[in-house]
């Protein structure tokens, strides 16, 4: 009889992604480096999900600009980088 709780054949997966702090009105969900550009995904309490390039930060709402400016050194260091799913490359399963 096999022990269903045995971890002998399971691999431990460690994720280096660090969750960014929440701002007053928004939270950084993920950053993704594409070439030289850093793509930003923010969840805003009024706007929902907002996607933009870090280089276009100044075109965003004031509260998003301030929040991203505070985090920008860490964003550029890659600490918040996460791979997002590219639906064009995903296989159809069903």
N, C-alpha and C positions, 0 to 999 in steps of 0.2 A: 504494500500500500504506500502511495506517495504522499508526502506531507505537502499540502497545498500552500502552506505558508513559507516554504523553503525558498531562500534567496540564492541558492547555489548557482543557478543558471541565469540569473538576471544581471544585466549590466547597470551600473550606476551612471547616470548621465548628469553632469554638472553644467549648469548654465552660468556664464559669467555676466549676464545682463543684470544691471542694477536698476531698481525701480526709482524713477525720479520723484522728488518731493512734489506734493500738490500745491498749486498756487491758490490765490483767492477765488479765481473764476475758472481755472483750467488746470489740466495736467498733461504733461508730455507723455504720450503713449509709446512712441518709438522714434528712433532716428535710423536712417538707412543711407549708407554711403553709396552713391552711384557715380562712378568716375570721380571727378573733382567736386561734385555737388553733394551736399547733405540734405536729404529729404526729411522733413519734420512732419510728424503726425501728432496733433494735439486734440484732446477732448475738452470742449468748452461747454460751460453750463447753459449757454443760450444758443450757440451756433452749432452744437453737435461736433462731429469730427471735422477738423480743419487740416488740410494738407498744403504744404508749401515748401519751397527751398529755403534753406537758412539764409541765403543771399538776398531773399525777398522778405526778410523779417520786418523791415521798415514799412512794408505795404499792409501789414496786419493791423488788427485792432490794437489800441494802446495797451490794454491789459495783457494781451498775448505778447506784444513787443517787450514789455517790461519783464514778464515771466521768462521768456526765452533769453533775453539779455543776461539775466541773472545766471541762467544755466549754461550759457554759451561756452565758457571754458571747458566745462565737463562734456558738453555735447561734442565739441571739437576734439576732445581727447578720446572719444569713442566709448566712454563708459556707459552710455545709454543706447548704444547701437544694438539693434535687433533686426534679424532678417524677417521681412514681411513676405507673405505668400504672393507669388506672381501667378495669377490665375491663368495666364496664357501658357505657362509652362506646366501646370498641374495636369495630371492624368485624370480622365473621367473614370469614376469607379462604379457608377450605378447605371 
